Amino acid sequence: MFGEGHAHLFMNGYDYRKAVETHKGHIREDILRGYLEEYRKRGITFIRDGGDNLGVSSFVKNIAAEYGIDYRTPVFAIHKNGHYGSIVGKGFDSVKEYENLVREAKRQGADFIKLMVSGLVDFSKYGVITSTPLSRDEMKELFQFAHEEGMAVMVHANGAETVRNAAECGADSIEHGRYVDKEAIEAMAEAHTIWVPTVVTVRNLIGCGRFPDEIVRKIYETDCRNIRLGKEKGVTLALGSDAGAYMVPHGKGLEDEYRTFQDIFGESEEWNEYLERGEKELRERFLRS
């Protein structure tokens, strides 16, 4: 089975607030071991976490090997205060504060840095992304420092201009990448940026009743077109489901993501080999140097 390229072990797949209450101040080891067992029994031996501000991913890193899992984590994600990201990490106001957070993550055993540079997709309105993105100049400076510290950068980014800027400024991976365009896709290909589209976070919302189906289907159809174009342009794609997000259960989320890619491209050995190369590059790049 393929590895899980984007997960959040602190989340539960149905209620973010309940997940926070579950682990805040008292990490629930039994629940986390249950998630790891779900991965183990499905043959998933690699997980790249997206971090949290509760200490959960740090805890999981200490026990994942018991389940035969190579687990990588940024410990916590980093965001600029006033922008999206507080649900999974720590914020900064100045570049100096950001640099201190990078060093703090390293001290706590981070394998890479996770940086939030845009908001979320609004699933009730097509084309809308919450929160103002970071500027190109900001991204360039922040990525450069992380690289100088020997850390790859996992970048949460949505929107064509934001993704293009992130790729051109040195993002090692783009997470989600909703509403990209041809120029953003070409930028990822030219920069050898790994794209982890987490498309099942959209597909699994269809029919759930939480958002208008016509909007969710339109976003999903746009994702499918862009992912096809990404492969056509030579973007390195890797599987990651954003496991723990709403309607994306741990373990099963990756299986759903894989089936979604099969629906987009069909079943073939050539396609499996393409994804295997993407995962291999993800594993090699997101290992602390």
N, C-alpha and C positions, 0 to 999 in steps of 0.2 A: 504493500500500500504506500501511497505517497505520504510525505510529511505535511504537517499543518503549518503553513507559512505565516499565519496571523491568527492569534488567539488571545483571549483574556481569561485566564483561569479564575480570576476573582468574580467574574460575571456568571450568571446562572441560566441565560438563554430566554428569560421571560420577564424579569423585573429588576432593573438596575438598582433602584432604591433598596429593594429587599436584599440584593446581593451585598450592598454596602453595609446594611444593618447586620447581616450575617457575620461579616468578618471584622467589622470595626471594633478594635480594642481586644478582640478575642478570635483569632484566626481559627476557623473550623477545619481542623485537619481531616476529619472523617469525610467531609464533603469533597475536599480537594483530592483525597485518595480515591474517592469514587469516580471523579472525573478522569484521573490518570488511568484507572482501571478500564474506563470506557475506551480510551485511546489504545491501551495495551491490547485489549481483546479484538480490536479492529486492525491490529498490525501496524499502527501508527507509531513510529519510533523517533520522530523528530517534531519538535514544537518550537516555534518562534513566537514568544509572547509579546504583547504590546505594552505591558507594564500597568502599574496601578499605584495609588498613593496610600495603600493600606498595608504594604509589606507582604502581600500574598505571593506575588511572583518570586520574591526572594526566598520565601519559605518553600515554594514548590521546587525551586532549583536544587534545594538540599535533599529532596526525596525522589525526584523524577527518575533518577538512575535505578532505583529499586524496581521500576516498571520497565526497564530497558529503553528509556526515552532520553534522547539527547535534547535537553531543554535549554533554550537561549532566552535571555531577558534583558531589557534595558533598565530593569528594576522599576523605574517610573518614567513616564513620558514627560517632556518639557514643553511648556507653552508660554507665550508672552501674556502677561496679565492683561485682562480686558478682552482677550481673544479666547476662542474655544480650546478646551483641553483640560480644565480642572478636574473633570471626572476621572481622568486616568493619570494625573501627575502633579507636577509642581510648576509654579509660575515664576517669571522674572520680569523686572522692569528695565534693567540696564544690561548691556553686554557683559559687564563684570559679574553681575548676578547669574547670568546664563553660564558663564565660564565656571563659576563656583558650583553650579548644579551639575555640569558635566563632570567635574572632578569628584563631586559627592557620589554620583552614580558609579563612577569607576571604583571609588573606595568601597562601595557596597557590593561590588562584584558584577557590575553590568558588563554584558558581552558586546553591547553596541548602544548607540544613543537613539532614542525615539523623539522626534520633534514634530509638533503640530503646527502646520503653516496655513491651514484654512479651517473653515467651519464644516458643518454637516450638511447633507442633502436634506431639503425639506420635502418629505414624501407626500405632502398635501398640495404642493404647487410645483409644477414642472419647471425645471431650469433654475430653481432658487437654491442658493447655498447660504447657510446661516453664517454670520460672523465675517468680519473683514480679514482678508488674507495678509500674511506678511509680505513686505515688499521684496523685490528682487535683490536689492542691496543688503537687506537684512539677512535673507537666506544665504547669500554668498558668504557673508562674514561668519554666520553661525555654523554653517557646514564646514567651513575652512578650519575653524577652531577645533571642532570635533575630530576632523581628520588629522590635524596636527597632534591630537592626543591619542592617536592610534585607533580611533573608533569609527566604524561604519555608521551611516545615518539612515534610519528607517523614517520615512516622511509621510505623515498623514496629509494628503492633499487632494482637493477637489477643484474643478474648474479648469478650463483650457489654459488660460494665461498663467495661473498659479502652477499647474503641472509643468508647463513648458519652462517657466523660470526655475522651478526646483530641479528639473533634469539638467538644465544648462549650468546651474550653479553647483552641481555635484552631488545631488541626492543619490544614495546607493540603491534605494528602492522607493517606489511610489505605492502607497497603500490607498486603495479605493479608486481614485482617479475618475470619478464621475464627470460627465460632460466634457471630456477631452475632445480635441479636434485633430485634424490631420497634422498641423504644425506641432502640437504637443506630442503626438504619437511619434512623429519623426525625430523630435528632440530626445525622447526616451531611447529610441533606437540608436541615434548617433552618439549619445552619451553612455550607452551600455547600462542604462538604468533598468533595474528589474521592476516589473510591474506586477503587483499582486491585487487584482481587481475586486476580490471579495464579492463577486456578483451574486452569490446566494443570499446575501443580506438584503438584496432587492427581490430576487425571485421568491424567496420564502414568505414575503409579505403579501403576495398575490392571493386573494381570497381570505385573508385573515380577519378582515373587517375593521382593522385599525385605521387604514388609510384608503382613499378612493382608489378602487382597482384600476380605473382608466389612467390615473396618473402613474401608479406603480408599474403597470404594464408598459407605458410609454418610456419610463426610465429604463426598465429592463431591456426593451427593444433597442434603445440607444446604446446601452452597455454592450449588447451582443454585436451590433454593427461595429462599435469601436474596438472590441476585442478581436474581431475578424481582421479589421484593418491593422491592428497592432501586430498580429502574426504576419500579415502580408508585408508589412514594413520592416520586419525583423526584430521587433521588440522581444526581449527575454521575458516570458510570462512564467509565473509560478503560482501554485495553488495555495490559497489561504482563505478561510471562510469567515474570519472575524468571530470565531466560535465564542459563545457566551453572549453575543449580541442578541437582540430580540428575534426569536424564532430560529436561532441557530444553535442547536445543542452541541455540547462538547462531544467529539468523536464523530457523531452522525453529521455534523456540519461539514466536515471535510468530504465525506462521502457525497453529500448533496452538491458540494462545489464541483467535485469531479464529474458527477452525472450532468451537471449544468454545462460544463465544458464539452462533454460528449455530445450533448444536444446541439451545441453551437457548431462543433467541428466534425461530428461523427466519430465512430470508433475505428481506430487504426493504430497499428504499431508505430507508424511514423509520428502520430500525434503524441502517443505515450512517451516516445523518445524525446520529443520536443519538451514536454513537461519535466521529464527526468533531468534534462540539461538545465532547465530553469531552477529546479530544486538544488541541483549540485552547485550551481553558482551561488544560490542563496546561502547554502550551508558554508561554502568557502568564504564568502564575503563577510557574513555576519558572525565572525569569530574574532574576538578581541585579539589584536596584534600585540 
